[in-house]
Structure formats: structure tokens, C-alpha cells
Amino acid sequence: MTRSTAASTDGQRDGGSADPARRAGGQAGPWAAYGACVWSVLFAALSFYWAAGGRVGTGTIGPAVEGPALAREPGFVALLWATAVLKLVAAALALALVDERPRWLPRWMRLLAGWGAAALLSLYGVANLAQHLLIVTGLVEVPAGLGRAALPWHLLLWDPVWLSGGLLFTLAAIRYSRLSIRTLRHK
């Protein structure tokens, strides 16, 4: 008999585990949540770098962001530090979507935060991509804050970065939602 057809000691088929959290992952497993965590940490590192005065890559954002960053305007630098910390919070959220830990954080809060992050990142990425595609087609003028030089960077780098974060958090939220439903059914 193969493992997939043999009944395990707990009566489960497919070599299944008695642990509903393990079964809920299916083939995909928690890779999307781990990917969302890595995405968030890397994005946070970039914000920390810019907040600390790093200049590499600032020209890819546009004059509205590059100017205050290079001038080291205190309010803008504080905003960079705050966004870096928020991105680390997003990394912790992604890890919370892997399983039922930490136990002190209710499932509904993880679901709400996970779906909220997925929606915000996805909508931001889609809206930016749509705007930038409209600019390329000539239907919309290039905003002064973006500048024509930064447009290719947004289309080829930043829009896909935001969309990939939205996709990873969406997949992690879907998996955690399924895990939650299956866990509740087995209680």
C-alpha cells in the first residue's frame, strides 16, 4: 500500500495528520506567508536605509519623494522611519498567518489584518499601475511629483513590487482563512 491510500493510526486517509492546521495547508503550505514576511522585511530594510540617509535608489521614486529625502527634511525622515517600522509589523503579521501562534492574538484579528493588508497593497499596486499605464498611453499627464524620468522605474520596478506584496498577502490570507475554517470545524 502507498502512503496516500493507507489509513493512518488516527483514521485519516492520505497519510494525513490529526492536526487540522497541518491538513489545512494543502499542497501550497505556508510559503505565501513566509514570502510576505520576506517581502516586508526587505521593503522595511530599504526604508530604514533611506531613513538613515542612504541615497541609492532615491532617483527611482520621483521628485516629490526624492527632494525631501535628499534634503533630509525632518518630517520626511520621520515618515521613512515610521513606514519602515510598519513594514516590520507587516512581516510579523505575515508570520501570524502561518498558524495559530501567537495564541494571545485572536484569529479574527489575524484574519482582519491579513485581509486588510492584502486589500491595501493590492489596491495600491493596481491603482498605481493603472495610472502609470494611462500616462504611458497619453490619456493622463505626468504628475509633477512623479516626473517623466521616474515613470519607467514605477512601471518596471515599483508597481510590480507593490503588486507582488499584495499577491503574497492575499494568498497568505486565503490559506489562513481556510486553516481557520478547518480548525473551527474540528473543535
C-alpha positions in Angstrom: 0.0 0.0 0.0 1.2 3.5 -0.7 1.2 6.2 1.9 -1.6 8.1 0.2 -4.0 5.2 0.3 -3.1 3.8 3.7 -5.1 4.8 6.7 -3.1 6.4 9.5 -3.4 5.4 13.1 -6.0 8.2 13.7 -8.2 7.0 10.8 -7.2 9.7 8.4 -6.6 9.0 4.7 -3.9 10.5 2.6 -1.3 10.0 5.3 -3.0 12.9 6.9 -2.2 14.4 10.2 -4.6 14.6 13.1 -3.6 18.3 13.2 -6.2 20.4 11.3 -3.7 23.2 10.9 -1.3 20.9 9.0 -4.0 19.5 6.8 -5.4 22.9 6.0 -2.2 24.0 4.3 -2.8 21.6 1.4 -0.1 21.4 -1.2 0.7 25.1 -1.0 1.7 25.2 2.6 2.7 28.4 4.3 5.1 29.6 1.5 3.0 32.7 0.7 3.0 33.9 4.3 6.8 33.3 4.5 7.1 35.1 1.2 5.1 38.0 2.5 7.3 38.2 5.6 10.5 38.3 3.4 8.9 40.9 1.1 8.0 43.1 4.2 11.5 42.7 5.8 13.3 43.6 2.5 11.0 46.6 1.9 11.5 47.7 5.5 15.3 47.4 5.1 15.0 49.8 2.1 13.0 52.3 4.2 15.5 52.1 7.1 18.3 52.6 4.6 16.7 55.7 3.1 15.7 57.0 6.6 19.4 56.6 7.7 20.5 58.8 4.8 21.1 56.2 2.0 20.8 57.7 -1.4 20.9 54.7 -3.8 17.6 54.2 -5.5 16.0 57.5 -4.4 16.0 58.7 -8.0 13.6 55.9 -8.9 10.8 57.3 -6.8 10.2 60.7 -8.3 10.9 64.4 -7.4 8.1 64.6 -4.8 9.8 61.9 -2.7 13.4 62.3 -3.8 13.7 66.0 -2.9 12.6 65.8 0.7 14.6 62.6 1.2 17.8 64.1 -0.1 17.2 67.4 1.8 16.8 65.3 4.9 13.6 67.1 5.9 12.9 66.0 9.5 9.2 65.3 8.9 10.0 63.2 5.8 12.8 61.3 7.6 10.4 60.6 10.5 7.9 59.3 7.9 10.5 57.0 6.4 11.3 55.6 9.9 7.6 55.1 10.6 7.0 53.3 7.3 10.0 51.1 8.0 8.5 50.1 11.4 5.1 49.5 9.8 6.7 47.2 7.2 8.2 45.2 10.1 4.8 45.0 11.7 3.5 43.6 8.3 6.3 41.0 8.5 5.1 39.9 11.9 1.5 39.8 10.6 2.6 37.6 7.8 4.2 35.1 10.3 1.0 35.2 12.3 -0.8 34.0 9.2 1.2 30.8 9.2 -0.5 29.0 12.1 -2.3 29.6 15.4 0.7 31.4 17.0 0.8 33.7 18.8 -2.1 32.3 20.8 -2.9 35.6 22.5 -3.8 37.2 19.2 -7.4 36.2 18.3 -8.0 34.5 14.9 -10.5 37.2 13.8 -7.8 39.9 14.3 -5.3 38.0 12.2 -7.9 37.5 9.5 -8.9 41.2 9.6 -5.3 42.4 9.5 -4.3 39.8 6.8 -7.2 40.7 4.5 -6.7 44.4 5.2 -3.0 44.2 4.3 -3.9 42.2 1.2 -6.5 44.7 0.1 -4.5 47.8 0.7 -1.3 46.5 -1.0 -3.3 45.1 -3.9 -5.4 48.2 -4.4 -2.4 50.5 -4.2 -0.5 48.4 -6.7 -3.4 48.2 -9.1 -4.2 51.9 -8.8 -0.6 52.9 -9.4 -0.2 50.5 -12.4 -3.4 51.8 -13.9 -2.3 55.4 -13.5 1.1 54.7 -15.0 -0.3 52.8 -17.9 -2.7 55.8 -18.6 0.3 58.1 -18.5 2.2 55.9 -21.0 -0.8 55.9 -23.4 -1.0 59.7 -23.2 -4.5 59.7 -21.6 -3.2 61.3 -18.4 -0.5 63.9 -18.0 2.7 63.0 -16.0 2.2 64.4 -12.4 5.0 66.8 -11.4 5.6 64.7 -8.3 6.4 61.7 -10.4 8.3 63.2 -13.3 8.9 61.5 -16.6 12.3 60.1 -15.6 10.8 58.0 -12.8 7.9 56.6 -14.8 9.8 53.6 -16.2 11.0 52.8 -12.7 7.5 52.8 -11.4 6.2 50.6 -14.3 9.1 48.1 -14.2 10.0 48.1 -10.5 7.7 49.7 -8.0 4.3 48.7 -9.4 5.4 45.0 -9.6 6.9 45.3 -6.1 3.6 46.5 -4.6 1.5 44.0 -6.6 3.7 41.1 -5.5 3.3 42.2 -1.9 -0.5 42.3 -2.4 -0.5 38.9 -4.1 1.6 37.3 -1.3 -0.6 38.7 1.5 -3.7 37.7 -0.5 -2.5 34.1 -0.8 -1.5 34.0 2.8 -4.9 35.4 3.9 -6.7 32.8 1.8 -4.6 30.0 3.3 -5.1 31.3 6.8 -8.9 31.7 6.2 -9.1 28.0 5.1 -6.9 26.9 8.0 -9.3 28.8 10.4 -12.4 27.3 8.9 -11.0 23.8 9.1 -9.7 24.3 12.6 -13.1 25.5 13.8 -14.8 22.5 12.2 -12.5 20.1 14.1 -13.1 21.7 17.5 
